[in-house]
Amino acid sequence: MKKTIIFLGLSITSMVISGCKQSVDNQISDVSAVEFVNVPGDGENIEPFKMAKTEITNQQYVEFLNAALRKNMISVGAATGAASWIVLDADGNQMVNILGIRVIKDHDRNGVYELWEMENPLNRSMIKYDSEKEMFSVINPDNVDWEIYFDIATFPNVVDQITDWCEFHTFWPDEVTHEGRDIITFSKDIYNADGSAKENITFAGHLDTDCELPTLEEVERWPVNHIQYYGAKRFADFYGYNLPSLQELQWTGHGGYEEWVYATDDGTINSDNVVYNGGWDRSAGKHKGHPQPVAMFAPNPYGVYDLSGNVAEWTETEDIGNHGCRQNPADGGNISGDPVSTMLRIDGAWPRPDMMCKISDCIVTDINRGNDHFGFRIVKRE
């Protein structure tokens, strides 16, 4: 499928220009480069406000991290007992795992890890930290040793190989080619009658069947992922904005048409207007895709992109049990009298089926959870 990417001027000015370090205060004023649209209120409970056109990107988040680091507002440290780095705010709250790695799960919980359950290694965090230079940057996929993600010593449950993923074909052995292989995008139909894997297949998401590795420019414009609640909130706080409320996200998602179910250009959902898993029955297999650059498809009538797809989005709305949101089995709900530990987010994202991309769909989520499809956007209120 040919991809049409709409580029917007969303980059927050970089913190360091060769030989010349700009002041942090000047950088903060440049957050106006994030483009907003006006969203009308409902005349009752929602006042008019401005919402960011897109989800916050990897590049924008990197520039925030560098600015916050220079003001001693965040710290970076290795997580205890894990091969990862966790960014913490000044209060010690977890913000983002910048070495969040590919998810390997027993999706049908039968105790066996199968080839169809493997997820795309590109769903790692695409942000790195140089501890010597004390700087964050976006990762160039060309410079990653992707073989690591197939090392059973590090990932004991992997059952795939790098040659199972055609976007990595430039990293394959010279004698192996991806040409002529059947590309599997979302299916369990990869096994022979005896249970063995079919030959001559390879995996890719349905938006990446060209089998080309994403460029650095594309990845810079992917929505940032592996974001925990405070990772979203501290970005908004830093620039004097807010996270949207659940009501604001859902109101914006309808685009002025109360009966519209999806936050798209026409209220419907399909693989030509949303970055999602295509609506296939989840029982058919695991989606083989990954995020895409923001604003890839047309916006909704308010001019807002990706509210029904790409990444799930955090809100500032607390879980107080009266919003009709689903409870994630992995997260504990609030207990009366205890500090709030769960917040609400909308769940539409690239790995989700159509039923979870409805703008009405929301889910209760532990503030310390981050995932390959957890991101956010910001709002500013009068």
Summary of the structure (lengths in Angstrom):
residues: 382
radius of gyration: 20.6
end to end distance: 41.6
largest distance: 65.7
contacts: 1190
relative contact order: 0.17
helix: 20%
strand: 19%
